[in-house]
Amino acid sequence: MDSHNLLNQYALGKRNFPAVNLHQAILCDVDLTGANFSCSDFSGADLSRANLSGCNLSQANLTNADITDTNLSRANLSDVNLIGADLIRTNLKLANLTRADLRSANLNQADLVGANLTEADLSGADFTNANLSQANLTGVNLTEAELIGANLTGASITEVEWTTTRIYTGISHQWITWAGCW
């Protein structure tokens, strides 16, 4: 399926697109709210400034995708592959990123308020100036991640692996749960 065909079918009311191949597709500035893209391939795709709120992208491949300024609020991104993806200023409020692979992803200034990142691999990811307040970071791997200027207010950070992680939040760590870190 190509991006033109996808947009036509979405405009006609179709919302179920599991396992579609949209490798390197150009889908910037589109509104695909609430669509099911589980197990789909968006590797290398340009999804910048798209509205993907409430979408099901579980088990999707978004390796090296450009997801800058995109709305993924309340999206299901469980078990997703986001290795090397650009998620700069992306809205991930209340998104489910359980077991997501975000190795070396760029989440600079991303909004992850209330996001569930349980058991996600965040090693080498850049969370500079990201908002992780109220996020669930239970069991994540933060090895070599950058958290400079990140807001961690109210975040649950337990059973975390973070060897050589750089954390300079510049804000109070009050209300953060730090139990079980190594």
N, C-alpha and C positions, 0 to 999 in steps of 0.2 A: 504494500500500500504506500502511495506517495502522500505528501502533505496536502496537496490539492484535493485528492479523493477523500482523505480524512476530514478535512474542513467541510466539504460538501455533505458527507454523511452526517456529521455533527449538526450542521444547519438543518438537516431533515429530521432531526430528533434522535438519531442513534447515539447511544452513550456507552455501548459495550464494545471495546476494542482490545480484547486480551491477546497477548503474544503478537502484536503487530511489529513489523520491522520498519522503523523510521530512523535508521542509522544516518547521521549527518543531515537530517531534515532541517529545514528552515521554518520554524514555527514561532518567530518572535511576534509580540504584540497580539497574540490570538487569545480568545476566551474559550477554554475547554472545561469549564467548571463542572465538577461532578462526574467526569468520564472515568471509565474503568480501563486502565492501561496495564493491568497486572501482567507480569512476565514479558513486557515489551522491550524492544531495543531502541533506545534513544541515544546510543553512544555517539559522541561528537556532534550532537544536535544543537541547534541554536533555539533555546526556549526563553530567551531574554524578554523581560517585560510581559510574559504570558500570564494569564489567570488560570491557574490549575488548582484553585481552592477546592477542597473536598474530593479531589481525584484519588483513585486507587492506583498507586504505582508500585504496589508490593512486588518484590522480586524482579523489578525492572532493571535494565542496564542503562545507566546514565553516565558511564565513564567518559570523562573529559567533555561533558556537556556544558554549554554556557547557559546558566540558569540565573543570570544577574537580574536583579530587580523584579523577580517573578513572585507571584502570590501562590504559595503552597500551604496556606493556612488550612488546618484541619485535614490535610492530605494523609493518606496511608502510604508511608514510605518504608514499611517494615521489610527487612531483608533486601533492601535496594542496594545497588552498586553505584556509588557516587565518587569513585576513586578519581582524583584529579579534577573534579567538577568545580566550576566557578559559581558560587552561590552568594556573590557579593550583594549586600543589601536585600537579600531574599527574605520574604515573609514566611516563616515556618512556625507561626504561633499555633500551639496545640497540635502540631503535626506528630504522627507516630513514626519515629525513626528507630524502632526496636530492631536491634541486630543489623543496623545499616552499616555499610562499609564506606566511610568518609575519609579514608586514608589520603593525605595530601590535598584534601579539598580546601578551597578558599571560601571561608564563611565570614570574611571581613564585614563588619557592620550588619550581619544577619540578625533577624529578630526571631529568637527561639523561645519566647516566653511560653512557659507551660508545656514545652515539647517533651516527648518521651523518647529519650536516647538510651534506654536500658540495653546494656550489652553491645553498644555500638563500638566500632573500631574508628577512633578519631585520631589515630597516630599520625603525626606530621601535619594535622589540619591547622589552619590559621583562623582563630576566632578573635582576632584583634578587633576591639570595640564592639563585639557582638553582645546581644542581650540574651543571657541564659537564665534570667530570673524565673524562679519557680520550675525550672526544667528538672527532669529526672535523669540523673547521670549515673545511676546504679550500674556497677559492673563495666563501665566503659574503659577503653584503653586510650589514655591521653599521652602516651609516650611521644616525646618531642613535639607536642602540640604547642601552639602559641595562644595564650589567653591574655595578652597584654591589653589592658583597658576593658576587659570583658566584665559585664555585670552579672554576678553570680548570686544576687540577693535571693534568698529563699530557695536556692537550688538544693537538691538532694544529691550529695556527692559521696557515695559509699562504695566500697569494694572496687576502688579505682586503681588502675595501674598508670603511673605517670612519671616514669623515669625521664629525667632531663626536660620536663615540661617547664615552660616559662610562664609564670603567673604574676603579673603586676596589674592588679585590677584598679588600684587607685581609689577604691571604695571600701567601705567597711565590709568585713566578712560576717557580720552579725546575721544570724538566722540561716546560716549555711550549715548543713550537716556534713561533717568531715569523717565520719566513722569508717573504719575498715580500709583505709587507703594504704597503698604500699608503693 
